Amino acid sequence: MISVEEALEKILSYVDLLGHEKKPILNCLGQVLAEDVYSTIDIPPLDNSAMDGYAVRAEDTCGASESSLKELAVVGEVAAGSMPGEEVKPGTAIRIMTGAPLPEGADAVVRFEDTDEVDRKLTQGNLSRIGIFSWVEKGLNVRYKGEDVAAGELVLKKGDLLRPSQIGLLASLGRCTALVIRRPIVAVLATGDELIGPDQPLPLGKIHDSNTYAIAAQIVRYGGIPKILGIGRDSIRVLTEKINEGLDADMLITSGGVSQGDYDVVKDVLRKHGEIALWTICMKPGKPSAFGVLSKTEGGIKKRVPHLGLPGNPVSSMVTFEQFARPAILKMMGKKNLVKPSIQAIIEDNVENSDRRRMFARVMVTKRGGQYRARLTGPQGSGILTSMGKANGLAIIPENTKGVMTGDIVKVQMLDWNEDELLEE
């Protein structure tokens, strides 16, 4: 058997960074920039107000307080999106809205709350003059030209991950598109005569194909584009046709047909298309796996497609995907962090590790009293998909140990990371 680390290192060595594509920025969320982005403009483009209030000369408010108002003549008003028509001279003020350009002569903004505007509207019905009862400093409530981004500045770097804030930054620069590392197309093929689609009646001896949909959902979740090939029956002709369909993808993932008891036809067809190694990995679930490179020649050009063969049992398939397919997809997309988030938690069940492989136990993690706690979600058989559906983490029981006891501290690889969902009253 090989270790989880050895298997991952081998798989990643065959996976390359994909090419780039130009797309509308909203479609780039979660992708990695393939170019440096410089600003051609200042943000903000002009000095502007950070508050609704009055643009003033700070020195005109000297000594102002609630008991000693400074009265100024109001000579105009400026809203966001318009330009000031007047300048602020000594003894004057201009009513101003948030985001509006600062009038010439003004060097501070007094908030409405620090004026007697409300009283004047009630008693005088006009705002030809305003009383200031706050002594402000120069620059108060002013956003200066280029204080966020200066023209010519490097704003986003090649290799940056585009999150919502980065998408907003691109829009603020006037960018409608971005050059990003493209998403990998991952072909998915479930194999086995026992499988039938979820939309078909279930005859005796058959089972609905869940692997295709679980794997495809995992591919989408981590940024890939699934190409569903359907079900590959245990015949050379059908499997050959299906695998050929998948060779246009960036990676092929199959489920089933890689254990010692599976029909040789699956392995034989895969070997005919390239180099395939059957592995037993020191992990549970997910011991039987396969990896290799499939080949296809088109127009005289030879294409090599990485292939990952997952076990047929649904839990084994999903757990193995998390350990190997997920980091491979992330590497193809140019992402730097390939490690799944993990925490330390108190285990609330005894977990036996009878065959001394690295065990990934399905657990539900909660947080009580500032401490993470993990409990098993049910029986741990590799065919019990409900226990995977109830889990938000995988407790890692190290290989070559007999297991863990209630109260032990374990490392938990988080499948879902939502701090609010971890809280328990």
Order of alpha helices (4+ residues) and beta strands (2+ residues): alpha-beta-beta-beta-beta-beta-beta-beta-alpha-beta-beta-beta-alpha-beta-beta-beta-beta-alpha-beta-alpha-beta-alpha-beta-beta-beta-beta-alpha-alpha-beta-beta-beta-beta-alpha-beta-beta-beta-alpha
